[in-house]
Structures are given as C-alpha cells and as structure tokens.
Amino acid sequence: MDPLFLARLQFAIVTVYHWFFVPLTLGMTILLALMETQYVRSGDETYKRMVKFFGTLFLINFAIGVATGIVQEFQFGMNWSQYSRFVGDIFGVPLAIEALLAFFMESTFLGVWVFGWDKLSKKAHLAAIWLVALGSNLSALWILIANSWMQEPVGYTLENGRAVMTDFLAVATNPSIRYQFPHVFFSGMSTAGFFVVAVAAWHLLRKQTHVDLFSKALRWGLVYALVGTIFVITAGHFQGQHMVETQPMKMAAAEALWDTEQPAAFSLFTIGDMAKREDIFAIKIPGLLSFLSCNNFSCEVQGMNQLQAAYEQQYGPGNYIPNAMLAYWNFRLMVGAGTLMLLLALYGVWLMYKKRDFRQHANFLLFAVWALILPYLANATGWLFTELGRQPWVVFGLMKTEQGVSNTVPASWVLLSLITYTLLYAALIVANVYLLRKYARRDPEEESEQPETPAPTLVGAA
C-alpha cells in the first residue's frame, strides 16, 4: 500500500497499454499514404482496395489508442501533482503546441480522408492522408520533446522550487530529442511493416482469393519493415552513445556493469548479486561495449559502483542505482526482438529479389504471422528500459521520483483506480484484438462501413 509504488505501477500499466497502439498509428499513416500515392500514380485499383482494407485496421487501432491515451493526462494532475507543479511551466508548452498544431491537423484531415473517398478528387484525397501522417508524427515529436526534457533538462531556471522555461528553442531542440524521435519514428515504420506482413501472410496461407492484392501488400510490408528496422537499430545505436555521455548509469545498468572497465566487455548473459553489487556468473565479449559506446575498442565505460559514489558527491546521500535486473533484461528483450525482426525482413526481401512465390514458403508465412509479436515486444521493453533506467529520477538530476508523487492522494484511492484502469484497459485490449481479427480476416471486397473514429486528444493523438 505504498502510494509511490502504486502510482508508478499505474502510470507504467497505463502507458504500456497506450504504447501498444502508438507506433502502429505513426507507421501506418505513412504506409497508407505511400500505398495511396501508388494508386494515384498508377491507377491500379488493387492499391485502392489495399488502402481501404488496411485503412480500416488503422482506424480501429487509432480509435482505441485515443481511448487509452486520455487517462494519462489525468494522472499528471492527480497521482503526480507535485511533479506537475515542478515542471508545468515547461512540460505544458510542448503539449499545448501538440494540441494546437498536430491535434487539429490530424483530426480534421483524418475525417476528410475517411469520408472523402467518393467526394474528393484523387489528389485531394491523397493530400488528406499525407497531412494525417504529418500531423500524427508532429504529435509524437512534441510529446517526445516534453519527455526529452525529463531525460536531459535544458533551457530552464529554478524559481521558488519550480522549473521555469528561459529558452524555448533550447527545449524544442533538446539534444535528447535528436535521438529519441528518429528511434520512435522508425519503430513505428517497423511495427506497421510487420503488421501488414502478418495480415497478408495469413491471407496467403489460408485463402486463395485476392492473391495479387495480398502478395503486393506482403512485399510492401517487407520492404517497409526492413527499412524501419535497419534505421531503428541505427538510431538506437547513436541514442545509446548519447546515453553514455548524459546518463551513464542507465547504460551501466543495461549491461550489468558494476565496475568501470577499460576496455569494457559486452554482456551476453549475466547473473548478478544486487545486494553485493557484483556478478555471480557472466558471459562477455571483450571490448565490444567500448566499441558500441564510443566507436573504439579501448575507451572507458563507467560502472554502477563508481557512478554511485560520484552521484553521492554531486547530489547527496541516496541510492542512484536503478533496478539493474529490470534494465538489463528489458534491454536484451528489445535488442533480441529487433535482431529477429531484421533477420526475418532480410529473408523476406531476399525471397522477393529471387522472385519466389510466397505461397510456396509456408513456413516463412507462418513465422511472419507470429512475428507480429516482435515489434510490440521491442516497443514495450524499450519504453520500460528508457524510464526504469532513469530511476531514481523523474527529471534527471533535478527531481527524484519520490518527490513527484502527490502527497494528498491516499494509497487506497490509487489502488482503486489502478484496479479499475487495469481491468478497463484489459477489456479494451480484448476489444481491439477482436475487431482487428474480425476485419483482418474479412474479404477485401466485402462492403462494410469503416469504424467511426473519435477526435484524438493530446496524448491519444500521438
């Protein structure tokens, strides 16, 4: 019944639920725009049917993503009211811009796109989906700008116990956002690519109708997934190097690196003793962590024990080591899922290059269906690593997590809302899976109305 623990658990559950929907929304808007561009250029009706088919699935995902995002806003003013008082002057600005800029663009042109198929010219309708794609990703950009300030505070001064913005441009161009946004953008591409691949592979495995449509969709999805996966891995590499400079404790926890090493070895598998802060058993590749951290095999990488001592000197007494076990395994699940995604996409594109009939590779198609789990696993564990690895800070170097929780909301209320939201979100997940499965299995020629989409709100719009 610790209010801090319950508030953290609730925020994690709500955000992870919401994060299941965001990357697919971001990536699908661009993929749909590319598919419709091909339809407008070629006049091939197959692409029009493809866009309508996958557009329906996108709308289902988008609508439920909005519902799961709304709750996050309430938590800032309730469970985390002390945090909101401290960062409100800064945190509220990018969220307000997100609402005024991305919200109206995305919601307006999404409605135009959904209801404008038979009312607009081809080019005008195409422009609508490109503006939806732009609005969605601008929404993500401004929300990540807010999060980046928590990772690397810049452009502020402290006045009367609050952080006050002094340089908007510094906040908007935070060094962290240069790495965060590309990572999220390309993770959206890879998620959408594997989503299309999974649906198309299922149809090619089970049905003999619309082979041309789903073969094309599979090829589009594979290329899109490959591009997204290659760039998300590249962006993640550079983000990791930036993390070594700005949050070295997070990288040390990700590698279970207790003591500073030069050169530093990369951990393949480690079992550690959290109490004694040492390894019990480890399999490591010498020098590889040094190369990943600073592009040479001999640089120094700081360990958690030395960083703990340095932080005590800088910030005062306290425990500055995050939960190394959670950081370590979440990081490995993210990297492992990304590696499998890259191998699958490479193999699929190789089959395309060889002009193979995918229906003759049933094992590949079956694996492609189940591989839909991989991007969701990578997205969830990546977010958990990013936030858990920053602990004990809610705003790095300025405010500890325990200082941000509300001091007036009792633990019983937090527990009640935690149970309520968890059950509600579980029901939404079940509804989402049911609807996606229903519409993904249907024949593209079936006449069915696309689900109506409520207007997005701040976080949900991302």
C-alpha positions as CSV (number, residue, x, y, z in Angstrom):
1,M,0.0,0.0,0.0
2,D,2.9,2.4,-0.7
3,P,1.3,5.3,-2.7
4,L,4.6,5.9,-4.6
5,F,4.8,2.2,-5.8
6,L,1.1,2.1,-6.7
7,A,1.3,5.4,-8.6
8,R,4.4,4.3,-10.5
9,L,2.8,0.9,-11.3
10,Q,-0.4,2.6,-12.5
11,F,1.4,5.0,-14.8
12,A,3.5,2.1,-16.2
13,I,0.5,0.0,-16.9
14,V,-1.5,2.8,-18.5
15,T,1.4,3.9,-20.6
16,V,2.4,0.5,-21.8
17,Y,-1.2,-0.2,-22.8
18,H,-1.3,3.0,-24.7
19,W,2.1,2.4,-26.3
20,F,0.8,-0.8,-27.9
21,F,-1.2,1.5,-30.2
22,V,1.0,4.5,-30.9
23,P,3.8,3.0,-33.1
24,L,1.3,1.3,-35.4
25,T,-0.6,4.6,-35.8
26,L,2.6,6.5,-36.6
27,G,3.9,4.0,-39.1
28,M,0.6,3.1,-40.7
29,T,-0.3,6.7,-41.7
30,I,2.9,6.9,-43.8
31,L,2.5,3.4,-45.3
32,L,-1.1,4.1,-46.2
33,A,0.0,7.4,-47.8
34,L,2.6,5.6,-49.8
35,M,0.1,3.0,-51.0
36,E,-2.4,5.6,-52.0
37,T,0.3,7.5,-53.8
38,Q,1.0,4.4,-55.9
39,Y,-2.7,4.1,-56.6
40,V,-3.0,7.7,-57.8
41,R,0.2,7.4,-59.9
42,S,-0.7,4.0,-61.5
43,G,-4.5,3.9,-61.4
44,D,-4.3,0.3,-60.3
45,E,-7.5,-0.4,-58.4
46,T,-5.6,-3.1,-56.4
47,Y,-3.9,-0.4,-54.4
48,K,-7.1,1.4,-53.7
49,R,-8.6,-1.8,-52.3
50,M,-5.4,-2.3,-50.3
51,V,-5.5,1.1,-48.8
52,K,-9.2,0.7,-47.8
53,F,-8.6,-2.7,-46.3
54,F,-5.6,-1.7,-44.2
55,G,-7.1,1.7,-43.6
56,T,-10.0,0.1,-41.7
57,L,-7.5,-1.7,-39.4
58,F,-5.6,1.5,-38.9
59,L,-8.8,3.3,-37.8
60,I,-9.6,0.6,-35.2
61,N,-6.2,0.8,-33.8
62,F,-6.3,4.6,-33.8
63,A,-9.7,4.8,-32.1
64,I,-8.7,2.6,-29.2
65,G,-5.3,4.3,-28.9
66,V,-7.2,7.6,-28.3
67,A,-9.2,5.9,-25.5
68,T,-6.1,4.6,-23.8
69,G,-4.3,7.9,-24.0
70,I,-6.8,10.1,-22.3
71,V,-6.2,8.7,-18.8
72,Q,-2.5,9.7,-18.9
73,E,-3.4,13.4,-18.7
74,F,-5.5,13.0,-15.5
75,Q,-2.6,11.2,-13.8
76,F,-0.3,14.3,-14.1
77,G,-2.8,16.4,-12.0
78,M,-3.7,13.7,-9.5
79,N,-1.2,11.0,-8.7
80,W,1.7,13.2,-9.8
81,S,0.6,16.6,-8.8
82,Q,4.0,17.5,-7.2
83,Y,5.7,16.7,-10.4
84,S,3.2,18.8,-12.4
85,R,3.8,21.8,-10.1
86,F,7.5,21.5,-10.6
87,V,7.6,21.0,-14.4
88,G,4.3,22.5,-15.5
89,D,5.8,25.7,-16.9
90,I,8.0,23.7,-19.2
91,F,6.1,20.4,-19.7
92,G,2.8,22.1,-20.6
93,V,4.3,24.1,-23.5
94,P,5.1,21.3,-25.9
95,L,1.9,19.5,-25.0
96,A,-0.1,22.7,-25.8
97,I,1.7,23.1,-29.1
98,E,0.9,19.4,-29.9
99,A,-2.7,20.1,-29.2
100,L,-3.0,23.3,-31.3
101,L,-0.8,22.2,-34.2
102,A,-0.9,18.4,-34.5
103,F,-4.3,17.8,-33.0
104,F,-6.3,19.9,-35.4
105,M,-4.3,18.9,-38.4
106,E,-4.6,15.2,-37.7
107,S,-8.2,15.0,-36.6
108,T,-9.5,17.3,-39.3
109,F,-7.8,15.6,-42.2
110,L,-8.5,12.1,-40.8
111,G,-12.2,12.9,-41.1
112,V,-11.7,14.3,-44.6
113,W,-9.8,11.1,-45.6
114,V,-12.3,8.7,-44.1
115,F,-15.4,10.3,-45.6
116,G,-13.9,11.8,-48.7
117,W,-13.3,8.7,-50.9
118,D,-16.2,9.5,-53.3
119,K,-16.4,13.2,-52.7
120,L,-12.8,14.5,-53.4
121,S,-10.5,14.2,-56.4
122,K,-7.8,11.5,-56.1
123,K,-5.1,14.1,-55.5
124,A,-7.1,16.0,-52.9
125,H,-7.9,12.7,-51.1
126,L,-4.2,11.7,-51.3
127,A,-3.2,15.1,-49.8
128,A,-5.5,14.4,-46.8
129,I,-3.8,11.2,-45.8
130,W,-0.3,12.8,-46.1
131,L,-1.5,15.6,-43.8
132,V,-2.8,12.9,-41.4
133,A,0.7,11.3,-41.5
134,L,2.4,14.7,-40.9
135,G,0.0,15.6,-38.0
136,S,0.5,12.2,-36.3
137,N,4.2,12.4,-36.4
138,L,4.3,16.0,-35.4
139,S,2.2,15.0,-32.4
140,A,4.7,12.4,-31.4
141,L,7.6,14.9,-31.9
142,W,6.1,17.4,-29.4
143,I,5.3,14.8,-26.8
144,L,8.8,13.4,-27.1
145,I,10.2,16.9,-26.7
146,A,8.4,17.0,-23.3
147,N,9.8,13.6,-22.4
148,S,13.3,14.6,-23.6
149,W,13.3,17.4,-21.1
150,M,12.8,14.9,-18.3
151,Q,15.8,12.9,-19.7
152,E,18.0,15.9,-20.3
153,P,16.8,19.2,-18.7
154,V,17.9,22.3,-20.7
155,G,16.7,25.9,-21.2
156,Y,15.4,26.5,-17.6
157,T,16.0,28.2,-14.3
158,L,14.8,27.2,-10.8
159,E,12.5,29.8,-9.2
160,N,10.7,29.2,-5.9
161,G,11.0,25.4,-6.2
162,R,9.7,25.3,-9.8
163,A,11.5,24.8,-13.1
164,V,10.7,27.9,-15.3
165,M,11.5,28.0,-19.0
166,T,14.1,30.5,-20.1
167,D,14.9,29.3,-23.6
168,F,12.1,27.8,-25.7
169,L,14.5,27.0,-28.6
170,A,16.8,25.0,-26.3
171,V,13.8,23.0,-25.0
172,A,12.5,22.3,-28.5
173,T,15.9,21.3,-29.8
174,N,16.9,19.3,-26.8
175,P,19.9,17.1,-27.7
176,S,17.9,14.0,-26.5
177,I,15.1,14.6,-29.0
178,R,17.6,14.3,-31.9
179,Y,17.9,10.6,-30.9
180,Q,14.5,9.9,-29.3
181,F,12.4,11.0,-32.2
182,P,14.2,9.1,-35.0
183,H,14.1,6.0,-32.8
184,V,10.3,6.3,-32.3
185,F,9.7,7.2,-35.9
186,F,11.4,4.2,-37.3
187,S,10.0,1.9,-34.7
188,G,6.6,3.0,-36.0
189,M,7.7,2.1,-39.5
190,S,8.9,-1.4,-38.5
191,T,5.7,-2.0,-36.4
192,A,3.4,-1.1,-39.3
193,G,5.5,-3.1,-41.8
194,F,5.3,-6.2,-39.7
195,F,1.6,-5.7,-39.1
196,V,0.9,-5.6,-42.8
197,V,3.2,-8.6,-43.4
198,A,1.4,-10.6,-40.7
199,V,-2.1,-9.9,-42.1
200,A,-1.0,-10.5,-45.7
201,A,0.8,-13.7,-44.8
202,W,-2.3,-15.0,-43.0
203,H,-4.4,-14.5,-46.1
204,L,-1.8,-16.1,-48.4
205,L,-1.7,-19.1,-46.0
206,R,-5.4,-19.6,-45.6
207,K,-7.1,-18.3,-48.7
208,Q,-6.7,-18.5,-52.5
209,T,-8.6,-15.3,-53.2
210,H,-7.1,-11.9,-53.8
211,V,-3.6,-13.4,-54.1
212,D,-2.4,-10.4,-56.1
213,L,-3.5,-7.9,-53.5
214,F,-2.0,-9.7,-50.5
215,S,1.2,-10.6,-52.4
216,K,1.7,-6.9,-53.2
217,A,0.8,-6.0,-49.6
218,L,3.3,-8.5,-48.3
219,R,6.1,-7.1,-50.5
220,W,5.3,-3.5,-49.4
221,G,5.2,-4.6,-45.8
222,L,8.5,-6.4,-46.0
223,V,10.4,-3.5,-47.6
224,Y,8.8,-1.0,-45.2
225,A,9.7,-3.2,-42.2
226,L,13.2,-3.7,-43.4
227,V,13.9,0.0,-43.9
228,G,12.3,0.7,-40.5
229,T,14.2,-2.0,-38.7
230,I,17.6,-1.0,-40.2
231,F,17.1,2.6,-39.2
232,V,15.6,1.9,-35.8
233,I,18.7,-0.2,-34.9
234,T,21.0,2.6,-36.3
235,A,19.1,5.3,-34.4
236,G,19.2,3.1,-31.2
237,H,23.0,2.8,-31.6
238,F,23.5,6.5,-31.7
239,Q,21.0,7.0,-28.9
240,G,23.0,4.6,-26.8
241,Q,26.2,6.5,-27.4
242,H,24.4,9.7,-26.3
243,M,23.1,7.9,-23.3
244,V,26.7,7.0,-22.3
245,E,27.5,10.7,-22.2
246,T,24.4,12.1,-20.5
247,Q,23.0,9.1,-18.4
248,P,25.9,6.7,-17.9
249,M,24.2,4.9,-15.1
250,K,21.4,3.8,-17.5
251,M,24.0,2.2,-19.8
252,A,25.8,0.6,-16.9
253,A,22.6,-0.9,-15.7
254,A,21.7,-2.1,-19.2
255,E,25.0,-4.0,-19.3
256,A,25.1,-5.1,-15.6
257,L,28.4,-3.3,-15.5
258,W,29.1,-2.9,-11.8
259,D,32.7,-1.6,-12.0
260,T,34.3,0.7,-14.5
261,E,36.2,-1.2,-17.3
262,Q,38.7,-0.1,-19.9
263,P,38.2,-1.7,-22.4
264,A,34.6,-2.7,-21.4
265,A,33.1,-6.1,-22.3
266,F,29.6,-6.6,-23.7
267,S,27.5,-8.9,-21.7
268,L,25.8,-11.8,-23.5
269,F,24.4,-13.3,-20.3
270,T,24.9,-12.1,-16.7
271,I,23.6,-13.2,-13.3
272,G,24.3,-10.7,-10.6
273,D,24.0,-10.1,-6.9
274,M,22.1,-6.9,-6.4
275,A,22.9,-6.7,-2.7
276,K,26.7,-7.2,-3.1
277,R,26.7,-5.3,-6.4
278,E,28.8,-7.8,-8.3
279,D,28.5,-10.6,-10.9
280,I,27.8,-14.2,-9.9
281,F,28.2,-15.5,-13.5
282,A,28.7,-13.7,-16.8
283,I,29.5,-14.5,-20.4
284,K,31.0,-11.4,-22.1
285,I,32.7,-10.3,-25.3
286,P,35.8,-8.3,-24.5
287,G,36.0,-4.8,-25.8
288,L,32.6,-4.8,-27.6
289,L,30.8,-2.5,-25.1
290,S,33.6,0.1,-25.6
291,F,33.1,0.0,-29.3
292,L,29.3,0.3,-29.0
293,S,29.7,3.2,-26.6
294,C,32.4,5.3,-28.4
295,N,33.3,3.6,-31.7
296,N,36.6,2.2,-30.5
297,F,37.6,-0.9,-28.6
298,S,39.6,0.7,-25.8
299,C,37.5,3.5,-24.3
300,E,36.4,3.6,-20.7
301,V,32.8,2.8,-19.7
302,Q,31.8,3.8,-16.2
303,G,30.4,1.2,-13.8
304,M,27.5,1.5,-11.4
305,N,29.6,1.4,-8.2
306,Q,31.8,4.3,-9.3
307,L,28.8,6.3,-10.6
308,Q,27.0,5.7,-7.3
309,A,29.9,7.3,-5.5
310,A,30.1,10.2,-7.9
311,Y,26.4,10.9,-7.7
312,E,26.5,10.8,-3.9
313,Q,29.2,13.5,-4.1
314,Q,27.1,15.5,-6.6
315,Y,23.6,15.1,-5.4
316,G,23.9,14.0,-1.8
317,P,23.3,10.7,0.0
318,G,20.9,8.2,-1.6
319,N,20.7,5.2,-3.9
320,Y,21.2,6.2,-7.5
321,I,21.4,2.7,-9.0
322,P,18.2,1.7,-10.9
323,N,16.8,-1.8,-10.8
324,A,19.7,-3.3,-12.8
325,M,17.9,-6.6,-13.3
326,L,14.9,-5.0,-15.0
327,A,17.0,-2.6,-17.0
328,Y,19.3,-5.5,-18.2
329,W,16.6,-7.9,-19.3
330,N,14.3,-5.3,-20.8
331,F,17.3,-4.0,-22.9
332,R,18.0,-7.5,-24.1
333,L,14.4,-8.3,-24.9
334,M,14.3,-5.1,-27.0
335,V,17.6,-5.9,-28.8
336,G,16.7,-9.5,-29.3
337,A,13.3,-8.8,-30.8
338,G,14.9,-6.2,-33.1
339,T,17.5,-8.7,-34.3
340,L,14.9,-11.3,-35.1
341,M,12.8,-8.6,-37.0
342,L,15.9,-7.7,-39.1
343,L,16.6,-11.3,-40.0
344,L,13.0,-12.0,-41.0
345,A,12.7,-8.8,-43.1
346,L,16.0,-9.6,-44.8
347,Y,15.0,-13.1,-45.6
348,G,11.6,-11.9,-46.9
349,V,13.2,-9.3,-49.1
350,W,15.7,-11.9,-50.4
351,L,12.7,-14.1,-51.4
352,M,11.3,-11.0,-53.2
353,Y,14.6,-10.5,-55.0
354,K,14.6,-14.1,-56.1
355,K,11.0,-13.6,-57.3
356,R,9.8,-16.5,-55.3
357,D,6.1,-17.3,-54.9
358,F,5.5,-16.7,-51.1
359,R,2.7,-19.4,-51.1
360,Q,5.4,-22.0,-51.7
361,H,7.2,-20.9,-48.5
362,A,4.5,-21.8,-45.9
363,N,7.0,-21.9,-43.0
364,F,8.1,-18.4,-43.7
365,L,4.5,-17.2,-43.9
366,L,3.6,-18.9,-40.7
367,F,6.6,-17.3,-38.9
368,A,5.7,-13.9,-40.4
369,V,2.2,-14.2,-38.8
370,W,3.6,-14.9,-35.4
371,A,6.4,-12.4,-35.8
372,L,3.8,-9.6,-35.3
373,I,4.6,-10.1,-31.6
374,L,8.2,-8.9,-32.0
375,P,7.7,-5.2,-32.7
376,Y,5.2,-4.9,-29.8
377,L,7.7,-6.7,-27.5
378,A,10.5,-4.4,-28.7
379,N,8.4,-1.2,-28.2
380,A,7.2,-2.1,-24.7
381,T,10.5,-3.2,-23.4
382,G,12.3,-0.3,-25.0
383,W,9.9,2.2,-23.2
384,L,10.3,0.3,-19.9
385,F,14.1,0.4,-20.2
386,T,14.1,4.1,-21.0
387,E,12.0,5.0,-18.0
388,L,13.2,2.5,-15.5
389,G,16.9,3.1,-16.3
390,R,16.5,6.8,-15.4
391,Q,15.5,6.0,-11.8
392,P,15.6,7.3,-9.1
393,W,15.0,10.5,-11.2
394,V,11.7,11.6,-12.7
395,V,13.5,14.6,-14.0
396,F,17.1,13.7,-14.4
397,G,19.4,15.5,-11.9
398,L,16.6,17.8,-10.7
399,M,13.7,15.8,-9.1
400,K,13.6,12.3,-7.7
401,T,10.5,10.2,-8.5
402,E,9.5,10.0,-4.8
403,Q,9.3,13.8,-4.8
404,G,6.9,14.0,-7.7
405,V,4.1,11.9,-6.3
406,S,1.0,13.6,-4.8
407,N,1.1,14.0,-1.0
408,T,-2.7,14.2,-0.7
409,V,-4.0,11.2,-2.7
410,P,-4.2,8.2,-0.3
411,A,-2.9,4.8,-1.3
412,S,-6.4,3.3,-1.2
413,W,-7.6,5.7,-3.9
414,V,-4.6,4.9,-6.1
415,L,-5.1,1.2,-5.6
416,L,-8.8,1.5,-6.6
417,S,-8.0,3.5,-9.7
418,L,-5.2,1.1,-10.5
419,I,-7.5,-1.9,-10.4
420,T,-10.2,-0.1,-12.4
421,Y,-7.9,1.1,-15.1
422,T,-6.2,-2.2,-15.4
423,L,-9.5,-4.1,-15.9
424,L,-10.8,-1.4,-18.3
425,Y,-7.7,-1.4,-20.4
426,A,-7.7,-5.2,-20.5
427,A,-11.2,-5.0,-21.8
428,L,-10.1,-2.5,-24.5
429,I,-7.2,-4.8,-25.5
430,V,-9.7,-7.7,-25.9
431,A,-12.0,-5.5,-27.9
432,N,-9.1,-4.3,-30.1
433,V,-7.8,-7.8,-30.8
434,Y,-11.4,-9.0,-31.6
435,L,-12.0,-6.1,-34.0
436,L,-8.7,-6.3,-35.7
437,R,-9.0,-10.1,-36.1
438,K,-12.5,-9.7,-37.4
439,Y,-11.7,-7.0,-40.0
440,A,-8.3,-8.5,-40.9
441,R,-9.9,-11.9,-41.8
442,R,-12.6,-10.4,-44.0
443,D,-12.6,-10.4,-47.8
444,P,-11.4,-7.0,-49.2
445,E,-14.4,-6.9,-51.5
446,E,-16.9,-7.1,-48.6
447,E,-19.0,-4.0,-48.2
448,S,-18.6,-2.8,-44.7
449,E,-18.5,0.6,-43.1
450,Q,-15.3,1.7,-41.6
451,P,-15.4,2.3,-37.9
452,E,-16.0,5.8,-36.9
453,T,-13.1,7.4,-35.2
454,P,-13.5,9.8,-32.3
455,A,-11.4,13.0,-32.4
456,P,-8.0,12.4,-30.8
457,T,-6.8,14.3,-27.8
458,L,-3.4,15.4,-26.6
459,V,-1.6,12.1,-25.8
460,G,-4.0,9.9,-27.6
461,A,-3.4,11.9,-30.8
462,A,0.2,10.6,-30.9
